[in-house]
Amino acid sequence: MSGAHQQLQDLYCAAVGGASVESLTANAVAAIPLERRHRVWVFAFGKAANTMAHAAVTTLERSLAEIAGGVVVATEPADAPCGTISAMVGDHPVPGRRSFAAAARIAELILRKRGKDLGIVLLSGGATSLIAAPLRGMSESDLSLVYEALLGAGLDIHEMNAIRKRFSRWGAGRLTLALAPARSVCLAVSDVPGDDIASIGSGPCVPDPTNVHTVIATLQRVKLFDKLPPSFRLHLLDTVRGVTPETPKASHPAFAHMTARIIANNAIALNAAAGAARSSGFETTVHAGPLVGEASLAGERIARELLTRRADARPGAVLCHLWGGETTVSLHGPAPAGGRCQEVALAAARELAAAGEKAKGISILAAGTDGRDGPTDAAGAIVDDATWSAIGAAGRDAAASLRAHESYDALASAGALFKPGPSGTNVMDITIGLVRA
């Protein structure tokens, strides 16, 4: 492993450590006003659910609160944080039988709460799929098909979740409606650009700011409206006609019983990585605005930016550039063998290869802060000016792989995949570029 590659991994670890949800959750739960022996229900959903739940329970036990029950639904199995809380694994990114079972378990537990109980909802990315279940009159298999189609439509996370919450049992504030009139607190880890809490996990605890006309227009734009299952399409049309109610809005009285706030986001991770880079003596830039849009185009932009910076840098300098956000991949065929971060990296590798000697000394890491990129075991990849040719030397057509969104196998052939394992947090993706002038 080169020195630059090790430095990139160290900066990634600093970013993940800075966005550690364990301490952030513990501090946020400790700040919740509690009466002695207060009955509390803990619901944790998402990729960071296990870590958040254990931190919350440890804090609650110190306050002598009575943990009446709850459920943790995560992507990875883990021990339950205490005897009254069950731990489950849901399906991600497409809901399946485990997600449907988790959604049913939530309903069972909510029936046991009392009006004076406190509900604590710990929310992180991935929750949309992990606790998904269809509304009444819609089938589970159809919901899975709709989720799968949306993943390949090239929509950003706000557009995708605005659609998915329309058909989901707990999305669009419906969890708050079920918890009311009990007082509830939602602590969220943001995995969306702009930190819109209504998009995180499809907003189970907050009002839905979107309207059905916008949702239909989005579906029509990506040519999915006419492909929806009949019951899903009818649900939207009945909402337009006023036969079916709109999703819960801010005027609903149930939201007066819910307090929701974000405790961790991408900026925290980027700032932590930037601090580590500056401590190493690197000239560091955190780029403003989220990294969004098509993954391959984003990778090209990043590589060109670093090439420009290298040309202008003073001799001997080490530059560090950081981007955060969440790109998209538009599919026109079967699901790819790769993820958006891997596609960012592969596209950047092509741009570096095309630059020849001008790209010497440039290395790029693109990875998900949760430790997983798409349906793969890699968080992303680390590439440099030699990666593209290494893929060819291994007998693969790198350009064809990029066109087909088959980034995983291409990068694997060059030994470029980055596999740190699950991180316990999820604050979107980060891309780090190192330039040795």
C-alpha positions, 0 to 999 in steps of 0.5 A: 500500500502506498503512503498516499493510500494509507493517508487517505484511509487515515483521513476516512477513519478521522471522518467516521470517528468525528461523526461517531453517533455513540457519544452524540446520541448519549449526549442528546438522550441525556439532555431529554427531560425525564422524570424519575422512573419515567416509562420510555420506549426506544425505537432505533431504525437505520444503519446506525441503529445498533450503536445509537440504541446501545448509547441511548439505553446506557444513558437512560439506565443511568437516569433510572428511567424505566425502559418499557420496551422497544425495537432496534432494526438495523442492517447488521445483527447485534445483541439487543441493548437490554432485555425489554428491547428486541433486535431485528435485521431489516432488508436494504436497499429493497424491502423484503420479509424481514422489513415487513416483519419489523414494521409489524413489530413496531405496530405491536409495541405501539399498542402497549404504550400509555399516554404518559410514556415517552417515545425516543426514536433514533433514526439514521439512513437506510430506515426507509427500507429497513422498516418498510411495509405497504399501506392497506390495499397494497401488496408487499411484493409490489412495494419491493418492486417499486423500491427497486425501480426507484433505485435505478431511476436516477432520482436524488434521495429527496425525490426518491423518499418523497415517492417512497413515503407515499406508500410506506406504513411509517413514512411521512410522519405516520409514526408520530401519529401512531405514538401520539398523544405520548410525548416523543423525541426523534434524534436523527443522523442525517444521510441526505444533502441539506439535512432535510429531516423530512427525507431522512428515513422517509421522515417517519416522525415529521410532517411531509412537506411534499404534495401529490402533484409533485410526486406524480410529476416526478414519476412521469419525468422518469417514466415510472408513473404508468409502470406503477402497480395499479393499487399504487397508481390509484392511491395517488390519483385518489389523493388528487381527487380528494378521496384519499387524504394527503400525507400528514402535514404540519397542521396535524395535532399529533406533531405537537407531541413530537420534538425532532432534531438532527444530531450528526451530519456530513459536515461533522465528518468532513470537518473532522477529516479536514482537522486531521489533514491540517494536523498532518501539514496538508493544505486543506480545502473543504468544498462547499455544497454537496456532491450530487448528480450522476456519479460518473460525472461527479468523478470526472469533475473531481479529477479535473479539479485536482489536476488543476490544483496540481498544476497551480500548487507550489513545489513540495506541497501536499494538498487535501481536498474534501467533498461530501454528498450523495451522487446517483446512478441512472440504470437502464438495465439490471442492477449493477455490480457496484455502488455510487462511490465505486462509480465516482472512483472509476470515472475519476481513474479514467480522467487521471489516466487520460491526463498522463504525467500531469496526474502523477501524485494524485490519489482519490478515495470515494467511500460511504461513511457507513462502510458500505457502498450499494449492494456490495461489501466495499465502502468505495475505492481508492484510485490514482493515475495507475488504476485504469491501466491496472484494470486493463492489465488484469484483462478487463475493459475498464471503459465497458465496465464504467458504461455498464455500471460494473465498477466493483469487479473492475476496481477489484481487479486492480486491488482498488476496492476499500473495505473498512467494514460497517462503521456504525454511523451513516452521514452520506459519502465523502470523497478525499483527494490528495495531491503531491505537487 
